[in-house]
Amino acid sequence: MSEGEKKAKAATSSVLTKFTQNQIQEMKEAFTMIDQNRDGLIDVSDLKEMYSSLGAVPQDSVLQAMVKEVPQLNFTGFLTLFSEKMGGTDPEETLRNAFAMFDADNTGHISEDYMKDLLENMGDNFSKDEIRQVWKEAPIHGGKVDYQAFVSKIKGKEQED
């Protein structure tokens, strides 16, 4: 085994120890949803397809910048990147960072319609009834979901106004 293969194997086993089996399975499902062409890598065309399915059309330069961070993004790289970007294993920070990925302007808010679309169409899809239940408690002001306050509410920590 070459030195590079040894390092890759060590990195793989290192990142796998950071997550539970359920978390790894959920991330595998997310990776598979993004890997539209099923080649085992996430590239610009995969990201373009994923965003398109959500009704968004980001510029190619934005997508290329995402891919440039990790040019050969396989599942192990996806886990590593997820671990780094999502804040490791702190569930509250992970939730905030997950919402922030859909907040292109870094406002701390996501459009109510966009959030509903994400809940209905990404990952474990929410039913209309489940969304209605969530919306009873969601901090929505002017058609925008305050996801910072929403995470606090989910985690049982009400933010003070």
Secondary structure by P-SEA (a helix, b strand, c coil): ccaaaaaaaaaaaaaaaaccaaaaaaaaaaaaaacccccccccaaaaaaaaaaacccccaaaaaaaaaacccccaaaaaaaaaaaacccaaaaaaaaaaaaacccccccccaaaaaaaaacccccccaaaaaaaaacccccccccaaaaaaaaaacccccc
